[in-house]
Amino acid sequence: MPIRIIIADDHSVVRQGLKMFLGLDEDLEVIGEAANGEEALKLAHELKPDVVLMDMLMPVMDGITATGRIRTELPDTEVIALTSVLEDNSVVGAVKAGAIGYLLKDTDSDELRRAIKAAAAGQVQLSPAAAARLVREVRAPDSPQQLTEREVDVLRLLAGGKANKEIAMALTIGEKTVKTHVSNILMKLGVQSRTQAALYAAQIGLAPLETA
């Protein structure tokens, strides 16, 4: 089954360009387009995509707000922030809202395809520039609930850039079990995204943060 994608961007030429080159990869399928965050949220509910490519600066509802709504209401859908700006507020806002990745629009096509596949597999990937800002700005939760030993193992591998399948193999458990552990980790840490959980692991010295 190909990875099902929605593209959310207020510029039609950007959407068309993304759809054209993503369509060249048989593992990817663009199933919808949105011109603003409100449309992206509505489409995500209708189509249940695997990944949403989300512009941050859009009318009606901005990308950060839309990302937060999608991640809260559709936790199985991952969001990649795709934007023309690398500003602290935008990077931090996107990740706090639940984005699993943050890419600039000048990212080359191969890197974007890799990032989409990584996101669908539950793999945290950040550009070094974005990671540097995030480690500095995104604070660890004040009093997280205690993680179990197995949850700590999962968090360490997640922060090391491992995908769900790789975590499952390393710990000899099923992928579904990995997803359950990740959900429990996010809930206990009080965060929206695997990226925030990875940042927390880096901040407490559990694992170095993997960058793309």
Residue pairs with C-beta under 8 A, 6 or more apart in sequence:
2 26
2 27
2 28
2 29
3 27
3 28
3 29
3 50
3 51
3 116
3 117
3 120
4 29
4 31
4 47
4 48
4 49
4 50
4 51
5 22
5 28
5 29
5 30
5 31
5 49
5 50
5 51
5 52
5 53
5 116
6 30
6 31
6 32
6 33
6 34
6 40
6 43
6 44
6 47
6 49
6 51
6 52
6 53
7 15
7 18
7 19
7 30
7 32
7 33
7 34
7 52
7 53
8 33
8 34
8 35
8 36
8 37
8 39
8 40
8 52
8 53
8 54
8 55
8 58
8 63
8 66
9 15
9 18
9 34
9 35
9 53
9 55
9 58
9 82
10 35
10 36
10 55
10 57
10 58
10 59
11 55
12 35
14 55
14 105
15 33
15 35
18 30
18 53
19 30
19 33
21 109
22 28
22 30
22 112
22 113
22 116
23 29
23 30
25 113
27 117
28 113
28 116
28 117
31 47
31 49
32 43
32 46
32 47
32 49
34 40
34 42
34 43
35 58
36 58
36 59
36 60
36 61
37 54
37 58
37 60
37 61
37 62
37 63
37 65
37 66
37 69
38 60
38 61
38 66
39 60
40 52
40 54
40 61
40 66
40 70
41 61
41 66
41 69
41 70
41 73
43 49
44 52
44 70
44 74
44 77
45 73
45 74
48 74
48 76
48 77
49 77
50 76
50 77
50 78
50 120
51 77
51 78
51 79
51 80
51 116
51 119
51 120
52 67
52 70
52 77
52 78
52 79
52 80
53 80
53 82
53 116
54 63
54 66
54 67
54 79
54 80
54 81
54 82
54 94
54 99
55 63
55 82
55 83
56 62
56 63
56 64
56 81
56 83
56 85
56 90
56 93
56 94
57 63
57 83
57 84
57 85
58 66
63 81
63 83
63 94
64 90
64 93
64 94
64 97
65 97
67 79
67 81
67 94
67 97
67 98
67 99
68 96
68 97
68 98
68 192
70 77
70 79
70 98
71 77
71 79
71 97
71 98
71 99
71 192
71 193
72 98
72 192
75 183
78 100
78 119
78 120
78 122
79 97
79 98
79 99
79 100
80 99
80 100
80 101
80 102
80 103
80 115
80 116
80 119
81 90
81 91
81 94
81 95
81 99
81 101
81 102
81 103
82 103
82 104
82 105
82 107
82 112
83 90
83 94
83 102
83 103
83 104
83 105
84 104
84 105
84 106
86 104
86 129
86 130
86 133
88 133
88 137
91 102
91 130
91 133
91 134
91 137
92 133
92 134
92 137
92 138
94 102
95 102
95 134
95 138
95 193
95 195
95 196
95 199
96 138
96 192
96 196
97 192
97 193
98 192
98 193
98 196
99 193
99 195
100 119
100 122
100 124
100 125
100 193
100 194
100 195
101 115
101 118
101 119
101 124
101 125
101 126
101 195
102 126
102 127
102 130
103 111
103 112
103 115
103 127
104 127
107 115
111 212
114 125
115 125
115 212
118 125
118 163
119 125
121 163
121 164
121 165
122 158
122 163
122 164
122 178
122 179
122 182
122 194
123 161
123 162
123 163
123 164
124 158
124 159
124 161
124 194
124 195
124 198
124 210
125 161
125 210
125 211
125 212
126 134
126 195
126 209
126 211
126 212
127 211
127 212
128 211
128 212
131 209
131 211
134 195
134 199
135 199
135 202
135 203
135 209
138 196
138 199
140 199
140 200
140 203
140 204
141 189
141 190
141 191
141 200
144 188
144 189
144 190
144 200
145 187
145 188
145 189
146 188
147 155
147 185
147 188
150 171
150 181
151 181
151 184
151 185
151 188
152 206
153 171
154 167
154 171
154 178
154 181
154 182
154 185
155 185
155 197
155 198
155 200
155 201
155 206
155 207
156 201
156 206
156 207
157 166
157 167
157 170
157 171
157 207
158 167
158 182
158 185
158 194
158 197
158 198
158 201
159 197
159 198
159 201
159 202
159 206
159 207
159 208
159 209
159 210
160 207
160 208
160 210
161 210
162 170
164 175
164 178
164 179
164 182
165 175
167 178
168 174
168 175
168 177
168 178
171 178
182 194
182 197
185 197
186 192
186 193
186 194
186 196
186 197
189 196
189 197
189 200
191 197
191 200
198 207
198 209
198 210
199 209
201 207
201 209
202 208
202 209
